[in-house]
Amino acid sequence: MGAKDSAWIEDAIPVTRSARSADSEDVRYDSPVTKQLEKRLLRKIDYTVLPLMGISMLISFLDRGNIGNARVLGMQKDTGLSNQQFLNIIMMFFLGYVLLELPACLSLRYVHARFAFGVPIMAFGIFVILMAFCTSYAALMVLRVLVGLGEVFVNNAFIFLTLWYKPEEVALRIAIMYTSTTIAGATSGLISYACGVTLEGHDGLYDWQWMFIIEGVMAVGIGVIVMIFLPGTPDEVAKKGSLFIKKEEERQLIAARYHASHNTAGEVFRASQLLVGIQDPKMWLGALTVGSGGVGLGAFSVFLPTLIHAFGFDPLRTQLFVMVPYAFALVGMIASALISKRIGQRAPVVLACLGTTILGFIILISVTGQVASMVGACFVITGAYSGVVLSVSFVLTLHGGYTKRSLAVWLMQIVINVYSVAATQVYRTPPRFYLGHGLALGLYCLGFGCATTIWVICKRENAQKLRRREDFAAKGEVDPDMEKSYEELCDRHPGFLYAL
């Protein structure tokens, strides 16, 4: 989007000069744009963007973790793979994330969102279907890499929501979107159970092969739906409208909200923001905070069927019991997001979620009974999923500038997937998995410390910016940096206050 388009967006914003400050709390909309109109617009966004991102995330996690269910159904035995070979196949999925995360984030500024999401979803669905018919080690390794390369684009959902929602709105929406991942965990167990009961040997295929086929076809269908209905980025919709947002007043309000949320119309790649990001300690601390979720989500969730099977349940009952921790996680994500919204803070709730996961791993290391072990697994999954939801929304809104925010997503994914790869290699000593649980416990403790440090740093920087405002106000002067864009100054902009 060029300068002409950017100018159109700026001209369309029906706000006063005070609304152009970065502090969204100062935003006020002039007539005819009202709070009632904003509520109606927010409902439209909630009923279009949010569910489409939710089903995209659901199918991504469904197809990411189904190899764990396939293992319980006998895939490893039927393909003649060794334990190490199977662990390597699981690990190869994460390679795609490391390779393509940053280009995937930046693609949203150059490719319409419907294609940036829809085409990759259809692609990894096809790759999952192909996994049903590949039994060689090499072919499965390649397909898992390709599935990861496709699914990395779905991770754009996080940054996409930060474009559509204000900082104070986004945590709850990410939580709602991310509940689909717990539904994916439960659904995967249900589908694999149904395949094991009804489809074993049907048409000469194993039950796990039918599972891959069913879930792959689901992905292709969802990809088509996303390509048809998903709107573009807010600045694109503000200029051209979309299938569900056509009124001029709505488009003007979208432009105003977009600016008030520390965004600049027509954002493109800026190499200078990469340097700013690399030098920002919040970037690295945030990556380590969110990265701890790579163990809980990226590895523990994949091995959850194996872990529950090791508790002493038979294969079919294992598939059903897999749903229990995800049911708790579903409630936990919504509850933690609502608590965060209620108290107006995310950092303390993030710490509480990380602490819950730490407690869960301590239980798993310390006990042997079925019930106690299931309780520990529920603590881990609930804290891990809730923590990722809030920590992602917390960390992403700390960074101004689209390229800097994209870098934050990339570094998060690098850490998440390095942790995930490490975890896939240490969860190899059943039934207690001391090494895997011990590594996870240590990494979550590190994440807890990093989150605490971010909280302290941001509170200090907010105080410094407020003092700067007061100094200029006392002198009757206007801070010259207030006229600069967030793309120029990123979160160093004097009007950019961190939403903690």
ABEGO torsion letter per residue (X at the ends): XBAAAAAAAAAABBBBAAAABABAAABBBBOABBAAAAAAAAAAAAAAAAAAAAAAAAAAAAAAAAAAAAAAAGAAAAAGBBAAAAAAAAAAAAAAAAAAAAAAAAAAAABBAAAAAAAAAAAAAAAAAAAAABABAAAAAAAAAAAAAAAAAAAAAAAAAAAABBAAAAAAAAAAAAAAAAAAAAAAAAAAAAAAAAABGBGGBBAAAAAAAAAAAAAAAAAAAAAAABBBBAAAAAAAEBAABABAAAAAAAAAAAAAAGBBBGBBBBAAAAAAAAABAAAAAAAAAAAAAAAAAAAAAAAAAAAAAAAGBBAAAAAAAAAAAAAAAAAAAAAAAAAAAAAGBAAAAAAAAAAAAAAAAAAAAABABAAAAAAAAAAAAAAAAAAAAAAAAAAAAABBEAAAAAAAAAAAAAAAAAAAAAAAAABABOAAGAAAAAAAAAAAAAAAAAAAAAAAAAAAAAAAAAAAAAAAAAAGBBBAAAABBAAAAEAABAABBBBX
